[in-house]
Each structure stands twice: as C-alpha cells, then as structure tokens.
C-alpha cells in the first residue's frame, strides 16, 4: 500500500512539472502605422504590441511588423501613403496555417525581412497592460518575392 501511495504521489508530481513547462499562450493584439518613407523596397512602420508582460523582445515587435504588412496593411498619414496588405484574402492565414505557423513560430523566417530602428523602442503602461512600440523597417519587395515563390500570394502580373 505504501509503495502504491508513493508511486501515485510521484506520478502527480511528474504530471504537475511537465504541465508547468508548457508556456502560457497570451493573446497579443497589435496596431501598425506608417512611420515615414523607407528606402526603396521597404516600408517604415511603427508597430504597437499590447501585452500583460512587463518585458518584450524586439523579435516580437519585428514579428508583428511583418505580420501587419502581410495581413493588415496600414492607413496613410500626411507624409506617407496608405498600404494595402500583401495578402488579399482575409482567410489566407487560416487556409495556409501550416506555412504561417512555421514562418512566424518554428523557423522564425520573418526575422530576415525586418530590422528594428535603434533607439525607437517605447513602453507605455496602459491600465493593466503594457503598450510596446518600435519603428521597424520591413523589406516588402523581398517579402513579396518570397511569398510569391512559395505560392502564398499571387504575383502582381498574375492577373493579366
């Protein structure tokens, strides 16, 4: 009986430690806006990420800058024009979930298209969350070319 009790306690302990190792998935929201004119073939965007965490890496900001260029686009301002998202279909991310899961999470391929502008990071406490912002340069021409080559989006000349 004692052996059974010890075995049961060990199983509960092992189950508790393995479930504690799984990271809690936080639902992150973000905004993207124009931050000026970038060099030829790039967008210069300001991305704002809202999170409950008091720390956020620049990789997260770059990830959502690229995500915004692909799926959201951004409104124009006085000094920059409106940009439509590269993906014309609003359901493309769910239709090609295998590709985008690898692109944003597993392979982290998005990082080769984004560069954070040094010294542009901001952190603002808004209620119970934090609002992190940074200016990011996104290489839209290279991103478009690679997404077209992978068959994710159609080429600009594909409709003619």
C-alpha positions in Angstrom: 0.0 0.0 0.0 2.9 2.3 0.9 4.5 1.7 -2.5 1.3 2.4 -4.3 0.9 5.7 -2.4 4.5 6.8 -3.1 4.0 5.8 -6.8 0.8 7.9 -7.0 2.4 10.9 -5.4 5.4 10.7 -7.8 3.0 10.5 -10.8 1.1 13.5 -9.7 4.4 15.4 -9.2 5.7 14.4 -12.6 2.4 15.4 -14.3 2.5 18.7 -12.5 6.0 19.5 -13.5 5.5 18.6 -17.2 2.4 20.7 -17.5 4.2 23.6 -15.8 6.8 23.6 -18.6 4.3 24.5 -21.3 4.3 28.2 -21.9 1.1 30.1 -21.4 -0.1 31.4 -24.8 -1.1 35.0 -24.4 -3.5 36.6 -26.8 -1.5 39.5 -28.2 -3.0 42.4 -30.1 -1.2 44.9 -32.1 -1.5 48.0 -34.3 0.6 49.1 -37.2 1.0 52.6 -38.6 3.2 54.5 -41.1 6.4 55.8 -39.6 7.7 57.7 -42.7 9.2 56.8 -46.0 11.6 53.9 -46.1 14.3 53.3 -48.6 13.5 51.7 -52.0 11.7 48.4 -51.5 11.0 48.8 -47.8 8.2 50.0 -45.6 9.0 52.0 -42.5 6.3 51.2 -39.9 5.6 51.7 -36.3 4.2 48.7 -34.6 2.5 48.8 -31.2 2.1 45.5 -29.3 -0.2 45.2 -26.3 0.7 42.7 -23.6 0.4 42.0 -19.9 4.1 41.1 -19.7 6.4 43.8 -18.5 9.1 42.7 -20.8 9.0 42.2 -24.6 11.8 41.4 -27.0 12.5 43.3 -30.3 11.8 39.9 -32.0 8.2 40.1 -31.1 7.9 43.7 -32.4 9.6 42.6 -35.7 7.2 39.6 -35.9 4.1 41.7 -35.7 5.5 44.3 -38.1 5.9 41.6 -40.7 2.5 40.1 -39.8 0.9 43.6 -40.2 2.5 44.1 -43.6 1.2 40.8 -44.8 -2.3 40.7 -43.3 -3.3 44.3 -42.1 -1.7 46.9 -44.2 -1.8 50.4 -42.7 -3.6 53.7 -43.1 -1.8 56.7 -44.7 -0.8 59.8 -42.9 0.2 63.3 -44.1 3.7 62.2 -45.1 3.0 58.6 -46.3 0.6 56.7 -48.4 -1.8 54.0 -47.4 -0.5 50.5 -48.0 -2.8 47.5 -48.5 -1.9 44.2 -47.1 0.2 41.8 -49.3 -2.4 39.1 -48.8 -5.6 39.9 -50.5 -7.6 37.2 -48.8 -8.6 37.8 -45.2 -8.7 34.0 -44.5 -5.3 33.2 -46.0 -3.6 32.8 -42.6 -6.1 30.1 -41.6 -6.1 28.4 -45.0 -2.2 28.2 -45.0 -1.8 27.7 -41.3 1.0 25.2 -41.7 3.1 27.6 -43.7 2.5 30.6 -41.4 3.0 28.6 -38.2 6.4 27.7 -39.5 7.1 31.2 -40.9 6.2 33.0 -37.6 6.9 30.5 -34.9 9.0 27.5 -35.8 11.5 28.7 -38.4 11.1 32.4 -37.5 11.7 33.2 -41.2 10.0 36.6 -40.7 13.2 37.9 -39.0 15.1 38.2 -42.3 12.6 40.8 -43.6 12.5 43.1 -40.6 15.1 45.4 -38.9 14.3 47.5 -35.8 15.4 51.1 -35.9 17.8 51.5 -33.0 16.6 53.8 -30.2 12.9 53.8 -31.4 11.5 51.4 -28.7 8.9 52.8 -26.3 7.0 51.3 -23.4 3.8 52.8 -22.0 1.7 51.3 -19.2 -2.0 51.4 -20.1 -4.2 50.2 -17.3 -3.2 46.6 -16.6 -1.2 46.1 -19.8 1.8 47.5 -21.5 2.0 49.0 -24.9 5.3 48.5 -26.6 6.2 50.3 -29.8 9.1 50.5 -32.2 9.9 51.7 -35.7 10.7 48.7 -37.9 11.9 48.6 -41.5 10.2 45.8 -43.4 11.7 44.7 -46.7 8.4 44.4 -48.6 9.9 43.6 -52.0 11.9 40.6 -50.7 8.9 39.5 -48.6 6.6 39.7 -51.6 9.0 37.8 -53.8 9.5 35.0 -51.3 5.7 34.7 -50.6 5.1 34.6 -54.4 7.7 31.9 -54.9 6.2 29.8 -52.1 2.7 30.1 -53.8 1.2 32.0 -50.8 0.3 35.2 -52.7 -0.2 35.9 -56.4 2.3 37.9 -58.3 1.5 41.4 -59.4 1.4 40.3 -63.0 -0.5 37.1 -62.3 -4.0 38.7 -63.0 -3.2 39.8 -66.6 
